[in-house]
């Protein structure tokens, strides 16, 4: 876990993040790369938003998804938009860095 709200890893104002990951797979794990706001300006999660850049359900080694969460509802009542991606070349996410 990298927390960007401290002096060890300061939050950049501009720029981009880049990550290359070899993702483990197994039942019961959920590897992910996501971002939450530093300040909950609009209230607690999910009101101030969450950006799931990459999520993998551990028992699906060929697929990954991204999602944006927001809205006033808590739990399953919040609003979200997601998209899945499946590797079509036969590569598994745990075999190489992507």
DRENRO-52107 format. One record per residue (C-alpha): x, y, z. Coordinates in steps of 0.1 Angstrom, whole numbers, padded with zeros to 4 digits, always signed. Each point is the difference from the previous one (the first is absolute). Layout:
BEGIN
XYZ ...
// end
This chain:
BEGIN
+0000+0000+0000 +0013+0034-0010 -0016+0030+0017 +0006+0032-0018 -0012+0023+0027 +0032+0000+0020 +0035+0015-0004 +0016-0034-0010 -0020-0002-0032 -0015+0035-0006 -0030+0004-0022 +0009+0013-0034 -0021+0029-0012 +0005-0007-0037 +0013-0030-0020 -0009-0037-0004 +0005-0032+0018 +0013-0031-0017 +0001-0035+0013 +0011-0034-0014 -0014-0029+0019 +0002-0037+0001 -0033-0010+0016 -0002-0031+0022 -0032-0021-0003 -0017-0023+0024 -0034-0003+0017 -0007+0027+0026 +0024+0027-0012 -0008+0033-0018 +0031+0018-0012 -0007+0036-0008 +0014+0034-0008 -0024+0028+0010 -0001+0036+0011 -0020+0018+0026 -0002+0038+0006 +0023+0015+0026 -0029+0021+0014 -0036-0013+0002 -0014+0033-0013 -0034-0014-0008 -0002-0024+0030 +0012-0036+0008 +0003-0027-0026 -0014-0001-0026 -0012+0036+0000 +0035+0014-0008 +0007-0027-0026 +0024-0029-0005 +0019-0010-0032 +0008-0037-0004 +0027+0001-0026 +0005-0037+0000 -0018-0028+0019 +0003-0037-0005 -0022-0027+0016 +0026-0026+0010 -0015-0030-0016 -0002+0017-0035 +0036+0002-0012 -0009+0013-0035 -0022+0029+0009 +0002+0034+0017 -0024+0029+0005 -0001+0037+0008 -0027+0019+0018 -0010+0035+0012 -0022+0002+0032 -0019+0031+0011 -0034+0012+0012 -0020+0005+0032 -0009-0036+0008 +0021-0022+0023 +0009-0036-0007 -0018-0016-0030 -0022+0031-0005 +0028+0022-0013 +0006+0007-0037 +0028-0015-0020 +0011-0007-0036 +0023-0028-0008 +0017-0017-0030 +0017-0034-0002 +0029-0010-0022 +0009-0036-0009 +0034-0010-0014 -0007-0015-0034 +0036-0013-0008 -0001-0028+0026 +0024+0018+0024 -0009-0002+0037 +0004+0031+0021 +0023-0019+0024 +0025-0011-0027 +0015+0033-0010 +0000+0037+0009 -0028+0020-0017 
// end
